[in-house]
Amino acid sequence: MRPTDRTAGHERSLTQIKFNKEGDLIFTASKDSIVNVWFSHNGERLGTYEGHNGAVWTLDVDSQSHFLVTGSADNEMRLWSVQTGKCLFVWEFPTAVKRVAFSEDDAEIVCITEQRMGYQGAIRVFRLNRDGDGTQQNTEPQSMFHPVGSKATVCAFPYMSGLILTGHESGKVALFDAKSGDEVLSNERAHMDVVTDLQLSPDRSYFLTSSKDKTARLHDAKTLTVLKTFSTETPLNSAALAPNMPYVLLGGGQEAMNVTTTSLRQGKFETRFWHKIFEEEVGRVKGHFGPLNTIAAHPSGTGYASGGEDGFVRVHHYDDSYFRAKPYGDVEILN
């Protein structure tokens, strides 16, 4: 690995990182209520999206880098112009917004709101009005439903039309009908603890999850069958797929109350690389001074970004040896 760019810009821990489709921009959400956008090649901050009044839990950017959507502990989901930084529209809910995601065609947004204060956890799907300047949106969702049993923690649109893919507090993953809210299929034992992250493959036919049960797993999006399991010794907060190479990137760490001062000083919180097919760990990259909360892979496969409890975003660029490796033979690619 080349030396990494370490960028400040957040005063509290990171919650989610996303690259845009081209990979030239990185969007970061944090508990400090700020959303930042950075140039990925040098870590320079391009701008800030200010307006939320609570921890920003989640964000997503559309495929055209035109709209950004964010969800926060202030019970709001906001739509932003990527280019100008202007807030275009605000949706208000009874509880915090924990996850947002665009559909593949950018026409819809799915969001999860938290179960709290007598309100059920809810999944809502909004039809996005992309005409005009984006300020004219429908305040009401085109569908809304309450998953029965364990509350949803993560969500996405799979490749199958009309369905919502979810991960849950109990460890299950499920497919819901986006209109009726009926549970179409579920795998109750996909994980044994909270599903903390869900990231889709480029064609959305399979997906990767991480969990507090110390594992990450690959699943078939249509059948929800577990294809591969990557077992670690620490709770995992995030997992990403490396484009063009057969690797998955895992990040997590002990709960903050259990972190030792020695591990903080030594920066022992690592991104772990596992071989996607062989289910073997092939390398680790140190750097953060606290648990890793979020990982995103550059869409062209040239590097990745990680966000930690320490408030730092780290942008990593692979060196030539990464691309010269024989991933199905000699898999020792990282120092």
N, C-alpha and C positions, 0 to 999 in steps of 0.2 A: 504494500500500500504506500502511496505517496503520503507525505505529511498532510494532515487534514487542516482545513480551514475551520477555526472555531469562532463562531459569531455570537455576540451578545445581542441585546435588543429586547429581551424579555426579563422581567424581574421575578417571575415565579416559574414553576415547573411547566414544561411543555405537555400538551395533551394530544395533539395530532399534527402530522406533517403530510403535505401532499405536493408532488410535482405536477406541473401542467403537462399536457399531452406532448408538447415539444421538448420538455425537459429543461428549458432555459430559466424557468422560474420555480421557486419553492415557496409555498404558503405554510405559515406556522401559526398554530393556535395555542393559547396559554391560559393558565389560571389568573394571569394579571389583567384579563379582560381585553387584551390587545391581540389583533391579528396582524402579522407582518408578511411582506412579500420580499424575496431576496433573489438576486441573480445567482444561479447555481454554479457558474463557472468560477466566481471569485468570492462568493459569500457577502457581497455588498448589499446592504439593504436598499431596496427600491422604494418602498413606501409602507404606510400603515393604514389599517382600516379601523377607525375608532368610532365607538358608538355603544357597544355593549357595556352593561353595568354589573357584570358578574363574570365568573370564570367562563371562558369560551371552551366548550368541550369538544367541538367538532367542526369540520369544514370540508368543503369539496369545491372543485373548480370544473367548469364544463369543458368540453373537448375543444372549444374554439378560444379558450382563455378570454371569454367575454364576460361571463357571470361567475361570481363567487357566492356560495351560500354558507352561512355559519349558524351554529346553534349554541346557546349559552345558558348558564345558570340563572340568568335574569328572565327566564321563561320566554325568550324571543328567538325566532329564526329570522335572519336578515339576508336580503339579497343585495349584492354590491356590484358596481361596475369595476371590473378588474383594472381597467385603464385609468380611470379618474379617481378611484377610491371612494366615490360617492355611494352612500346607502340609498338604494332605489326603493326598497319596500321592507316592511316589518310585519311578520306574523306573530301574534301574541297568543300564549297558551297558559293553562293553569299551573303547569310545572315546567321544570328545566328540560331543555332540548339536549339529548345525550348523543344523538347520531344523525347525520344527514348524508344523503348521497344522490347524485344525478343518475338518471337513466342513460343508457348508451347513446340514445339519440338526443339527449339534452332536453327532452320535452317534458320530463317529469322530475319531481324531487320527492324522495321518501324521507320521513323523519320519525324518530322515536322520542316520545316524551316520557318523563320519569313517573313512576308510581310513588305518589307522596301526598300527604295532607288530605287523605280521603279520596284522592283521584286515582283512577286506574292508569296503569301504563298504557300508552296508546301508540299505534302506528298510523300515520297519516300519509296520504299520497296527494300531492298537489300537481295540477297541470300548469306548467309555466307558460306565461304569455311572453313570447320572444319578440313580438311586434313593438315598434316604437322604441322608447328609451328604457323600457323595462319597469317603469314606475306604476303601470296599471296591471295589478295582479288581483286574483280572486282571493278574498280572505278565507273562504271556505274550501276545505279539501274536497277532491272528487271522490275520495273514499277515506274511511276511518274505521279502525277496529281495535279491539282489546284482546291480545293473545291470552288464552285461558291458561292458568297455571303459572309457570315460571315467567318472569318478565323478560322482555327482549332487551338486549344490551347493544347489539350491532345489527346492521341491515345493509342490503344492497339489492340491485336489480340483476338477476342472472340473465343468461342469454335467452331463456324461455320467456316468451311474451306473456304478460299478464300476471306474473308471479313476483313475490317479494321473498328474498332469502334473508333469514334471521339467525342470530346466535343468541343464547339465553343465559340467564343467571345460573340455572341448574346445570348447564353444560350441553344442553341439547341444541341442535340446529334444525331448522324447519323451513318449509316452503308454504307461503300463504297465497291465496287468491287475492290479487291486488284490489279487486272490486268488492267482492263479498266478504273478505276477511276470513274465509274458511281455511282451516289448516289442511293443506293438500297432502303433505308428507312430512314426517319428522324422524329424526334419529335421536332418541332420548338419551343415548349414551355416547354421543359424539365426544364429549368430554365429561370429566367427573367434578368439575367446578366451573366458575364463571368463565364464559367466553369473552375475552378482552379485546380481540381484534379479528377482523374478517377482511381479507383482500382477495380480489378476483384475478384469475389469469387473464391475459390480454383478450382472449376470445370468450371469456366469461363461462367457459364450459367446466372449469373446476375452480376450487378456491382453497385458501389457506386460512386456518384459524389458530389463534393462540389462546392459552387459558391459564388461570391460576393453578390448575392441576399439574403444572410444570411440563406440559407437552404442547407441541404444535402439531396440527394434522392437516393433510391434504384430503379433500373430499370431492367426489363427483357431484357437479351441480344439479344434475337431473335426478339421480338416485339417492344422493346424500351418503353414499357408501364411503367409508374411510379408506383411502388408498394408501397412505403412508403416515407413519407416526414418528415424531422426533422428540425423544424424551430427555429432559434436562434435570438439574438439581434445584432449580429456582423457579418461582412463579414467573410466568411470561406475560408481558403486557402488549407485545406487538410482534408481528411476523410478516415478512414480505418475500415475494418471489423475485429472483434475479432474472431479468430478461436475457435471453440468448445463451444462458448457461444453466446447467442443472443444479442450482443451489437455492436454498432458502436461507433467509436472514432472520435470526431470532433475537429479541431483546427483552429484558426484564430486570429482575433483581429482588432482593429481600425487601420486605416492607420497611418503610423509613424508620420505624421504631427499633428495628433489629439490625440496622446498619452500624458497623463498627467504625470508629474514627480511623483505624488503620486502613480499612478498605477505602474510605473517603480520600485519605491522603495519597494512596497509591493509584487511585483512579481505576479500580479493578472492575468496574462495571462495563461489560463487554458486549459487543455485537458478535453473535455466534453464527458461523457459517456451517450449514449442514448440506450434504449431498442429497438432492431431492429423490434420487432413485435408490441409492444404496443405504440411505438412512444413517449415514455416518457423519460425525463432526469432522470438518476439514480445516477449521481455523477460527481464530478469534481476533477481534480488534478492540483494544482498550481505548479509554479516553475520557468517558464521563465520570463525574464525581458524585454519582447517585444512580439509582435505578434508571434504566432506559424505559421511557413511556411510549415511544412511537418511532417507527422505522418506515422509510419509504425508499423504494428503489428507483433510480433514474430510468425513465422509460426506454432509453436506448442501451441500457446495460453498462454504462461507463462509470457508474459509481452509485452511492446511496447517501441518504441523509438520516441522521438520528437526532431525537430530541429527548432530553433527560429531565429528571427531577431537579437537577442542578441549574436549570434555566438556560442551558446552552443548546444551540443547534450546531451539530458537527456535520460538515459536508466532506465526504470522502470520495476521492478519485482513484480508481484502480490503476495500478502501474502495468507495464507491458507484460509482466510475468503472469498476471491474472488471465490475460487473453491467450497466452502461449501454453497454458496448462492443458493437460490431456484429461478432461473431466471424467472420462470413463476408464482411465488407466491410472496414472499417477495423480491422485486427488489431493496431495499435499500442496495447496496453492498459496497459503498464507503463513507468515511468520507469527 
